[in-house]
Amino acid sequence: MLVFKDIFSNDELFSDVFDIKGRNEEKGEDPFIYEVDCAMITVGPTDVDTGANASAEDAEEQLEDGSSQVNNVIYSNRLQQTNFDKKTYTTYIKGYLKALQEKLKEAAEKKNDPNSKEAKRAEAFQAEAQEFVKKVIKNIKDYDFYTGETMNPDGMVALLNYREDGVTPYMSFFRDGLTQMKV
């Protein structure tokens, strides 16, 4: 299994147990953003059967089971919701993308080859980032924002949106802001 972690906060954001779009460039998927399909799941308290019989004096109590519907990616990775408006998101994303661009340039410089994969990524990153961020800011009310478990302000903010059907949730993550850890 692969776990995808934020390069700045080291928080686990998702794993490959979820359906991930954007990993297959040869299929025409955008490699700049990973879109992780989500589902709503029911979580609740665990039933414990002790094997004992209820006494005649104690009527069977009907308690609320406390179950609730949650997003599987958010719940499984303990992502924390945060809020942005256009102005605050623009401020955050400028700083985040600048830090990410610096990481990409460092990786390209280590290769010392202008034709390396890392150099090409660093070069293409800025244009791809601007295009994606414009789309997000234009439709900012359609998004919910999530950070990793530590809520590190320097870390990635994942975006939750819904597919065209308005029912199916998915989350967007910047590919270049992730590292993969095999577990």
Salt bridges, closest charged atoms under 4 A:
ASP19 OD2 - LYS21 NZ 3.23
GLU25 OE2 - ARG175 NH1 3.61
GLU35 OE1 - ARG163 NH1 2.81
ASP37 OD2 - LYS21 NZ 2.82
ASP37 OD1 - ARG163 NH2 2.58
GLU118 OE2 - LYS111 NZ 3.94
GLU128 OE1 - ARG121 NH2 3.02
GLU149 OE2 - ARG78 NE 2.99
ASP176 OD2 - ARG121 NH2 2.62
ASP176 OD1 - ARG175 NH2 3.62
